[in-house]
């Protein structure tokens, strides 16, 4: 018996020895051919579909049987390469690889559509991308100003609107989910976004998803998603400093001037910095922003200061594990200009006067802060675990002890699995809780809690991508690439939005006459979006880009609008459900960058046509044939029969364009924005506020606004730029009773250390 056990033990040990002797190891590092930076997440596969991915240092290790192998290295927007490898039993072979960027297609990688990195051409929904050069060179004062350059996007009183998906809402209850690195930026009470709180000095790119996106992003993503992706430290430390000084010119109608123009013109000044550095296994990013503005609108002066940081620690004891804490804090003081006195001498003065009891200028002081712990773990079996948590506080310090505060806590766990057979599954659970207090809420605390779970699955079959997902709703998308460089897509998605605390409970006096009333009976909004699109890659010499054409159709039930009128409580505004709405349209977008001849050129441009209607107001439009007939008739200025059903506070036509070229040491840029005439507003608005009806009658052809910039590069690290915004000094507005800035001039200096 003992001899038998001894023989079995010897055989087992010998088998293990033989098994180990029959394996070998291939290892190495994958880096960028041009920069030498390690590439994270490179797919390394054999012809037998055995594979692995690189870690945060670009390193990989793969156990193989002895013999000859074909090893393929694949990475987004890089040219894949295949290496022939012969490896002996028991040996460890090192193979370092350098990958070159794909010069046949534009290198734009996005994460917002599927919550993992994909080339923009593979996305099955409409996504536009703004690169950091445009953010920096245009000297956008905040992310909201930058977003007005995106095709199909408008910002009205800080509320983002995509493809006419919302009307005027006093800034409360955004239908667009705004994120920074995947973390929601909507406050707990107003569900609004403060654009100056977003750290654009650290932005790597901004991605805009157009259409319902509630499967992955939940309530608030009914009209789309804006995700600001910020950068991390690289091997080489980097510091950027930007300072600028600007001056507002006089408006074209000099009767509007309220300042003493012989001695003074409204002005603004600011500075921002960003520092990124890696300390062994710790990545650190620190940024800040200062701005002071003496506004062209009387009483609407602004001062703000913000500091932010990001940390990420690569745990050496656990391969693929990173964790850290991000934070952001801002103090902001401003005067909120709501309505003008009239459209002439009082156009830049507040209704009710300035520094009077009846003024519609609301003096605000904000303290905003976020703390965001995070953890990510990549495992050997291609699982990614991610935990994101957030505490978000907004404290509004108003005059007369009218302080308000909102606390928001949120946590999300996400699990993602990439399978070797081109399947990718992303699922998660989350919960959030907010608690808000304000005298405007009848001096009561109000709470809001939300929880959910989601799952999205993607399968690639050759050039065909199939995506399906659910979050108490259904979302399915199809995409097909018929020929190289051409991408077809079709999508259907559902969404929903709960009313914000502010929409339901806020009661506020804007003046002695005009008030904001609560509506606790508001119902949630819900809707769906369908889209058919085609994206074509373009290569002109060394210039790479995309042309995109999309047709879309969106419907909403119980849409919430901020309506102006006479109510039982008095005269003013109230959020109300307005029944069924439908918005359809066409959008063409062009983007690209590269060298034309010997000149580097960057382009982002687009045209959007929408036909937004209220199906409750005009029930005949529920008939698809009638609606489509009006859709084409409304392309030009519509008659009264078509205007009847139009939704309020929308632009049917929008054009956005920005082009910049580098000529030797100079850079020249031109930007254009066009909004067609706002066909319809609340009729009582025109009679109640002086000058609105007259202004709309005299300015009913839309507004074209041009910006120009000229820069000079002293070196790769230092440059100066002159910017002129509203070049033709147009007098224009994007919502009733509030004018946009007149011509203004900015001198900007940037230095990189």
HELIX and SHEET records of a PDB file:
HELIX    1   1 UNK A    2  UNK A   21  1                                  20    
HELIX    2   2 UNK A  120  UNK A  122  5                                   3    
HELIX    3   3 UNK A  132  UNK A  137  1                                   6    
HELIX    4   4 UNK A  143  UNK A  147  1                                   5    
HELIX    5   5 UNK A  195  UNK A  197  5                                   3    
HELIX    6   6 UNK A  200  UNK A  202  5                                   3    
HELIX    7   7 UNK A  214  UNK A  217  1                                   4    
HELIX    8   8 UNK A  254  UNK A  256  5                                   3    
HELIX    9   9 UNK A  399  UNK A  401  5                                   3    
HELIX   10  10 UNK A  439  UNK A  441  5                                   3    
HELIX   11  11 UNK A  501  UNK A  505  1                                   5    
HELIX   12  12 UNK A  619  UNK A  622  5                                   4    
HELIX   13  13 UNK A  624  UNK A  633  1                                  10    
HELIX   14  14 UNK A  640  UNK A  643  1                                   4    
HELIX   15  15 UNK A  683  UNK A  688  1                                   6    
HELIX   16  16 UNK A  692  UNK A  698  1                                   7    
SHEET    1   A 3 UNK A  59  UNK A  65  0                                        
SHEET    2   A 3 UNK A  23  UNK A  32 -1                                        
SHEET    3   A 3 UNK A  92  UNK A  94  1                                        
SHEET    1   B 3 UNK A  59  UNK A  65  0                                        
SHEET    2   B 3 UNK A  23  UNK A  32 -1                                        
SHEET    3   B 3 UNK A  97  UNK A  99  1                                        
SHEET    1   C 4 UNK A  51  UNK A  53  0                                        
SHEET    2   C 4 UNK A  43  UNK A  46 -1                                        
SHEET    3   C 4 UNK A  67  UNK A  74 -1                                        
SHEET    4   C 4 UNK A  81  UNK A  87 -1                                        
SHEET    1   D 2 UNK A 109  UNK A 110  0                                        
SHEET    2   D 2 UNK A 118  UNK A 119 -1                                        
SHEET    1   E 5 UNK A 126  UNK A 131  0                                        
SHEET    2   E 5 UNK A 203  UNK A 210 -1                                        
SHEET    3   E 5 UNK A 224  UNK A 230 -1                                        
SHEET    4   E 5 UNK A 176  UNK A 180  1                                        
SHEET    5   E 5 UNK A 183  UNK A 184 -1                                        
SHEET    1   F 2 UNK A 153  UNK A 156  0                                        
SHEET    2   F 2 UNK A 159  UNK A 162 -1                                        
SHEET    1   G23 UNK A 238  UNK A 248  0                                        
SHEET    2   G23 UNK A 267  UNK A 279 -1                                        
SHEET    3   G23 UNK A 282  UNK A 294 -1                                        
SHEET    4   G23 UNK A 302  UNK A 314 -1                                        
SHEET    5   G23 UNK A 321  UNK A 336 -1                                        
SHEET    6   G23 UNK A 362  UNK A 378 -1                                        
SHEET    7   G23 UNK A 383  UNK A 396 -1                                        
SHEET    8   G23 UNK A 404  UNK A 418 -1                                        
SHEET    9   G23 UNK A 423  UNK A 438 -1                                        
SHEET   10   G23 UNK A 444  UNK A 461 -1                                        
SHEET   11   G23 UNK A 464  UNK A 470 -1                                        
SHEET   12   G23 UNK A 474  UNK A 480 -1                                        
SHEET   13   G23 UNK A 486  UNK A 497 -1                                        
SHEET   14   G23 UNK A 525  UNK A 540 -1                                        
SHEET   15   G23 UNK A 542  UNK A 557 -1                                        
SHEET   16   G23 UNK A 581  UNK A 596 -1                                        
SHEET   17   G23 UNK A 599  UNK A 614 -1                                        
SHEET   18   G23 UNK A 653  UNK A 663 -1                                        
SHEET   19   G23 UNK A 666  UNK A 675 -1                                        
SHEET   20   G23 UNK A 703  UNK A 713 -1                                        
SHEET   21   G23 UNK A 718  UNK A 725 -1                                        
SHEET   22   G23 UNK A 744  UNK A 752 -1                                        
SHEET   23   G23 UNK A 238  UNK A 248 -1                                        
SHEET    1   H 4 UNK A 508  UNK A 509  0                                        
SHEET    2   H 4 UNK A 514  UNK A 517 -1                                        
SHEET    3   H 4 UNK A 570  UNK A 577  1                                        
SHEET    4   H 4 UNK A 560  UNK A 567 -1                                        
SHEET    1   I 2 UNK A 733  UNK A 735  0                                        
SHEET    2   I 2 UNK A 738  UNK A 739 -1                                        
END                                                                             
